[in-house]
Amino acid sequence: MNTAPAVLIAEDDEGHAILVQQTLRDAGLGNPIHHFKDGQAILDFLFRCGPGPHRAVCKPYVLLLDIRMPKVNGVEVLAQIKANPELQKLPVIMLTTTDDPREVKRCHELGCNVYIQKPVDYDKFSEAVRRLGLFIMLLLVPPVNGGT
């Protein structure tokens, strides 16, 4: 039986994070949603390090990842996730204002599943996230493995 994946949002802009969460809820997404304010916090969660909350073993997750974040940027977070055998199948959706073609190419080379540029316009941003919520509802995501 497929369990709905928990949605992990790694986003340092509190306003964007709240908007994403609310829009996903408004789109009907009932999945658990967890917000992380910087790249180190999401790495600590996924790699089960540090004092904060940690991921559960054998549970599916989807990561919405911003690029421009403090402590560890999203590209480095992506590289570490995709280099780890336990985490490499974790779906990563880059959700960022960056539209630099080199950055887009780099993220795809590292293994991001989807790259979405955040529209600057509020209504367009909300619509993009609403559609993302509908997409997430249809995803079949393998659980993240490993107890080490």
C-alpha positions in Angstrom: 0.0 0.0 0.0 1.4 3.4 -1.0 1.7 6.0 1.7 1.4 9.6 0.8 4.9 11.2 0.9 5.6 13.9 3.5 6.5 17.2 1.8 9.8 18.8 2.9 10.2 22.5 2.1 13.7 23.9 2.4 13.1 27.6 2.0 14.8 30.5 3.9 12.1 33.1 2.9 9.4 32.6 5.6 6.8 34.4 3.4 7.4 32.0 0.5 7.4 29.0 2.8 4.0 30.0 4.3 2.6 30.7 0.8 3.7 27.4 -0.5 2.3 25.5 2.5 -1.1 27.3 2.3 -1.4 26.9 -1.4 -0.6 23.2 -1.2 -3.3 22.9 1.4 -5.8 24.9 -0.6 -5.1 22.6 -3.6 -6.3 19.7 -1.4 -2.9 18.2 -0.5 -3.3 16.5 2.8 0.2 15.2 3.1 2.3 16.1 6.1 4.4 19.2 5.4 7.7 20.2 7.2 9.5 23.4 6.7 13.3 23.9 7.1 14.8 27.4 7.1 18.3 26.6 5.7 20.3 23.9 3.9 22.0 22.6 7.0 18.6 22.0 8.7 17.3 19.9 5.9 20.6 17.9 5.7 20.4 17.3 9.5 16.9 16.0 9.1 17.6 13.7 6.1 21.0 12.4 7.3 19.7 12.2 10.9 22.3 14.4 12.4 22.2 17.1 15.0 19.6 17.9 17.7 16.6 18.6 15.5 13.9 16.3 14.1 15.1 13.5 11.9 13.5 11.6 9.0 11.8 8.3 9.7 13.2 5.1 8.1 11.1 3.6 5.3 8.9 6.6 4.9 8.4 8.4 1.5 9.4 12.1 1.2 9.3 14.7 -1.6 11.7 17.7 -1.2 10.9 21.2 -2.5 14.3 22.8 -2.5 15.3 26.5 -2.9 18.8 27.2 -4.2 19.7 30.5 -2.4 19.8 29.5 1.3 22.0 30.3 4.2 24.5 27.8 5.7 24.4 25.3 2.8 22.9 26.3 -0.6 20.4 24.1 -2.4 22.8 22.9 -5.0 25.1 21.5 -2.4 22.1 19.9 -0.6 21.0 18.3 -3.9 24.6 17.0 -4.5 24.8 15.4 -1.0 21.3 13.8 -1.3 22.0 12.3 -4.8 25.4 11.1 -3.7 24.0 9.1 -0.8 22.7 5.5 -1.6 20.0 5.8 1.1 18.6 9.1 -0.2 19.4 9.2 -3.9 15.9 8.1 -5.0 14.3 11.0 -2.9 12.4 13.1 -5.4 13.8 16.7 -5.4 11.9 19.6 -6.9 14.0 22.7 -7.2 11.6 25.6 -6.5 13.6 28.8 -6.9 13.8 32.3 -8.3 17.0 31.4 -10.1 16.7 31.0 -13.9 20.4 31.0 -14.8 20.7 28.3 -17.5 24.0 27.1 -15.9 22.3 26.6 -12.6 19.4 24.8 -14.2 21.8 22.5 -16.1 23.9 21.9 -13.0 20.8 20.9 -10.9 19.7 18.4 -13.6 23.2 17.0 -13.9 23.2 16.4 -10.1 19.8 14.6 -10.4 17.0 17.0 -9.5 13.7 15.6 -10.8 12.0 18.9 -11.6 13.2 22.5 -11.8 10.5 25.2 -11.3 11.3 28.9 -11.4 9.2 30.8 -8.9 7.2 33.4 -10.7 7.6 36.9 -9.3 3.9 37.7 -9.6 1.9 36.5 -6.6 -1.0 35.1 -8.5 1.3 33.2 -10.9 3.3 31.9 -8.0 0.2 30.7 -6.2 -1.1 29.0 -9.4 2.3 27.3 -10.0 2.3 25.9 -6.4 -1.3 24.8 -6.7 -0.4 22.8 -9.8 2.6 21.4 -8.0 0.3 20.3 -5.2 -1.9 18.4 -7.7 1.3 16.9 -9.2 2.5 15.7 -5.7 -0.9 14.1 -5.1 -0.3 11.8 -8.1 3.3 10.9 -7.3 4.2 7.4 -6.3 7.3 7.8 -4.1 9.5 5.0 -2.8 10.3 5.1 0.9 13.7 6.4 2.0 15.7 3.4 3.2 18.4 2.8 5.7 18.7 2.6 9.4 22.3 3.6 9.6 
